[in-house]
């Protein structure tokens, strides 16, 4: 963003929370993770353990319940950034981005990692 400023280009950052899309579809993610898992060398599989993969996929399934399905929150931010005379530098779309990720970005790294 700052590098482009010297060329007269204003860059706006849109930071969405979690939304229901094909990218966040747990079934697709699980299929891809299992495909990658099968290709890993046995040494790496044993380092992580099969339970790691199952826990990770399980946590995605829990997170998916809180995904927002209203993509207009993101597209409204995009529209404002593109059409506004004075667009904001950063846009946060979704309750999780505004109430969780944005405040976390202001915390010291160690505290944010703990949360």
C-alpha positions as CSV (number, residue, x, y, z in Angstrom):
1,X,0.0,0.0,0.0
2,X,2.7,2.4,1.0
3,X,4.9,1.5,-2.0
4,X,2.2,2.4,-4.4
5,X,1.6,5.8,-2.9
6,X,4.6,7.3,-4.6
7,X,3.0,6.4,-8.0
8,X,-0.2,8.2,-7.1
9,X,-2.1,4.9,-6.5
10,X,-4.3,4.7,-3.4
11,X,-4.6,1.2,-2.1
12,X,-7.4,0.2,0.3
13,X,-7.2,-3.0,2.3
14,X,-10.4,-5.0,2.7
15,X,-10.1,-7.4,5.6
16,X,-13.1,-9.7,5.7
17,X,-13.9,-12.1,8.5
18,X,-15.1,-15.6,7.8
19,X,-17.8,-16.0,5.2
20,X,-19.5,-19.0,3.6
21,X,-17.8,-19.5,0.3
22,X,-16.3,-22.4,-1.7
23,X,-12.9,-21.4,-0.2
24,X,-14.2,-22.0,3.3
25,X,-16.3,-25.1,2.5
26,X,-15.2,-27.6,5.1
27,X,-15.9,-30.6,2.9
28,X,-13.6,-29.3,0.2
29,X,-11.0,-28.3,2.7
30,X,-11.1,-31.7,4.3
31,X,-10.8,-33.5,1.0
32,X,-7.8,-31.4,0.1
33,X,-6.1,-31.9,3.5
34,X,-6.6,-35.6,3.2
35,X,-5.2,-35.6,-0.3
36,X,-2.1,-33.8,0.9
37,X,-1.8,-36.0,4.0
38,X,-1.7,-39.1,1.9
39,X,1.2,-37.7,-0.1
40,X,3.3,-36.8,2.9
41,X,6.3,-39.0,3.9
42,X,5.7,-41.3,6.8
43,X,8.2,-39.4,8.9
44,X,6.2,-36.2,8.7
45,X,2.9,-38.1,9.3
46,X,4.4,-39.6,12.5
47,X,5.7,-36.2,13.7
48,X,2.2,-34.7,13.5
49,X,0.2,-37.8,14.2
50,X,-3.2,-38.7,12.7
51,X,-5.0,-37.0,15.6
52,X,-3.6,-33.6,14.5
53,X,-5.4,-33.9,11.2
54,X,-8.6,-35.0,12.8
55,X,-8.5,-32.2,15.4
56,X,-7.7,-29.6,12.7
57,X,-10.7,-30.7,10.6
58,X,-12.9,-30.8,13.7
59,X,-12.0,-27.2,14.6
60,X,-12.9,-26.1,11.0
61,X,-16.3,-27.7,11.4
62,X,-16.9,-25.8,14.7
63,X,-15.7,-22.5,13.1
64,X,-18.0,-23.0,10.1
65,X,-21.0,-22.6,12.3
66,X,-20.1,-18.9,12.8
67,X,-19.4,-18.1,9.2
68,X,-21.4,-15.3,7.8
69,X,-23.5,-16.0,4.6
70,X,-24.1,-12.3,3.8
71,X,-21.4,-11.6,1.2
72,X,-22.9,-8.1,0.6
73,X,-21.0,-6.9,3.6
74,X,-17.8,-7.5,1.7
75,X,-19.1,-6.2,-1.6
76,X,-20.4,-3.1,0.1
77,X,-16.9,-2.4,1.4
78,X,-15.5,-3.0,-2.1
79,X,-18.1,-0.6,-3.6
80,X,-17.3,2.1,-1.1
81,X,-13.6,1.7,-1.7
82,X,-14.0,2.0,-5.4
83,X,-16.5,4.8,-5.6
84,X,-15.9,7.0,-2.6
85,X,-14.1,10.4,-3.1
86,X,-12.1,9.7,0.1
87,X,-12.0,5.9,0.6
88,X,-10.8,4.6,3.9
89,X,-7.4,2.9,4.2
90,X,-8.9,-0.3,5.8
91,X,-12.3,-1.9,5.7
92,X,-13.3,-4.7,8.0
93,X,-16.3,-6.8,6.8
94,X,-18.2,-9.0,9.2
95,X,-18.7,-9.0,12.9
96,X,-15.7,-11.3,13.6
97,X,-13.4,-8.9,11.7
98,X,-14.7,-5.9,13.6
99,X,-14.9,-7.4,17.1
100,X,-12.1,-9.9,17.1
101,X,-9.5,-9.5,14.4
102,X,-9.3,-5.7,14.3
103,X,-8.8,-5.4,18.1
104,X,-6.3,-8.3,18.1
105,X,-4.2,-6.4,15.5
106,X,-3.6,-3.6,18.0
107,X,-2.4,-6.0,20.8
108,X,1.2,-6.8,21.3
109,X,2.1,-10.0,19.4
110,X,2.6,-12.1,22.5
111,X,-0.8,-11.2,23.9
112,X,-2.5,-11.7,20.5
113,X,-0.9,-15.1,20.1
114,X,-2.2,-16.1,23.6
115,X,-5.7,-15.1,22.7
